[in-house]
Amino acid sequence: MEVIGAINLYNGQCIDSLEPDHNVIEDCKPISLAIKWNNIGVNWIHLVDVNGFREDNPINIDMIKDIISKVHVPIQVAAGIQDIESFEDILAVGAGRIVLDNKALKNTDFIKKVLNEYPEKTVVLLNVASGMTKINGDYHENASDIAKNLKNQGLERIIYRDISENYEFNYDDLIALAKNVELPTIACGKLNDLGSIKKLKQMSDCEKVNIEGLILSKPLYDNTLDLYEVIKLIDAYPYIGDFYSREDIC
């Protein structure tokens, strides 16, 4: 399971969330943070151009290029991309993958083109609540059905972002989607402590589904989660605590 550190880039600064009431992280330089996480040992960096996300068009391309040039770890970029030109612009500066969200799915011609030409470079992030997501309007569209349709068009991996009102991550929904769709799936949202990450790893192993990675953001900024400890936990699993074999943990 890959550990992916998220950097939310807004007006040249790091912020702790994508919400309008976000907080600026004091003494945080995006390039320095990327280098730090690269050196600690993350597998990927999830770089969000929040300005671009809000305006539906990449804004911070120069800074994205600069960050990519300073690290060895691959970077996936989310920037509100909804057209092929912007998609290719971000690839041209060295992004390993491009993350598309629900808004991009409205443009079926664009989705068809990127999945035909760049399937291995495309990741779709689905915001999911109780198994449902949205492309237009309210959350009434089945996330598994949408993911299956995208898979049939060539999609190779998805990001499942839990936005339900429950405090705890919805492990059952994630596992059900991963089983139904049979694509590498990255978990995002509400993985706020080592216990929740350990449970995610345990369930993905026991259910034999490909939870390929997890994206961590706010808990790292809040210092409620230590990236060193997360990587150590993932690397050591299942030899954690009283667990010594797959039979023991399942």
C-alpha positions, -999 to +999 in steps of 0.1 A: +000+000+000+014+034-011+016+064+012+007+096-007+012+130+009-011+158-002+000+194-007-027+220-011-012+249-030-030+282-029-016+316-038+019+302-033+012+289+002+002+256+018-034+254+031-049+227+053-080+220+032-099+227+000-128+244+019-134+282+017-126+285+054-092+269+050-062+279+072-028+289+058-001+267+072+024+289+089+061+286+079+051+261+051+067+265+017+052+240-008+086+232-024+102+226+010+073+204+021+076+183-011+113+179-005+107+169+031+081+143+022+103+130-006+131+125+018+109+108+044+098+083+018+063+088+005+055+069-027+037+098-044+028+134-038-007+145-044-004+182-054-036+202-055-036+235-074-065+250-053-066+282-074-070+260-105-095+237-088-117+267-080-114+283-114-116+250-134-082+257-150-046+252-139-032+284-124+000+275-107+018+257-135+052+273-129+052+264-093+040+228-101+069+225-126+093+238-099+081+214-073+083+184-097+119+194-106+130+194-070+119+158-060+125+123-072+091+109-061+064+110-088+036+137-084+000+135-093-017+168-099-053+179-093-060+213-108-096+215-120-086+203-154-115+199-178-099+201-213-072+182-232-050+212-236-047+218-198-042+181-193-013+179-217+002+212-203+005+196-168+019+163-183+045+184-202+059+199-169+065+163-156+034+152-137+032+115-133-006+114-132-035+138-136-064+137-112-098+145-126-128+151-104-166+149-107-168+181-127-146+168-154-169+138-159-196+161-173-174+165-204-178+131-219-158+139-250-129+150-229-131+119-207-132+096-237-102+113-253-079+112-222-088+076-214-081+067-250-048+085-252-035+086-216-052+058-196-021+052-174-018+089-167-054+095-156-069+090-122-105+099-114-114+111-079-149+102-068-164+121-039-186+094-023-213+095+004-230+062+013-220+046-019-233+075-040-216+103-059-226+131-083-218+143-117-248+166-120-269+178-091-273+158-058-256+127-047-279+102-063-256+083-088-241+050-078-203+054-075-196+018-085-216+021-117-198+053-127-164+037-119-173+006-140-184+027-169-150+046-167-132+013-165-149+001-197-136+033-214-100+026-202-096+040-167-069+022-147-073+036-112-096+056-090-095+077-058-123+071-034-128+102-012-152+097+017-173+128+022-200+111+043-211+128+075-199+100+097-168+107+117-152+074+109-140+064+074-165+043+056-144+012+051-173-010+040-183+013+012-147+015+000-142-023+001-176-028-017-166-004-045-131-019-049-146-054-052-173-043-077-151-023-099-118-043-096-095-014-102-066-002-081-083+021-056-067+049-035-084+059-002-088+095+008-104+114+036-109+107+074-078+086+078-068+107+107-047+084+130-026+052+129-056+031+140-077+041+110-048+034+087-041+001+103-078-009+099-077+001+063-047-021+056-062-050+076-095-048+057-079-045+023-058-076+030-086-097+045-110-088+018-083-093-009-090-061-027-065-037-043-065-007-021-034+007-038-027+036-015-039+063+008-038+101+006-030+120+037-034+158+041-048+177+071-036+153+098-001+158+086-005+196+087-021+195+122+007+172+134-019+147+146-002+121+124+035+114+120+044+105+085+074+085+097+051+064+118+026+059+089+053+046+066+067+024+094+033+010+100+026+002+064+061-013+059+059-034+090+023-047+085+011-073+093+037-077+120+021-051+142+013-055+179-003-089+184-008-097+147+017-121+132+000-136+101-029-131+078-048-159+096-044-139+128-058-106+115-087-120+095 
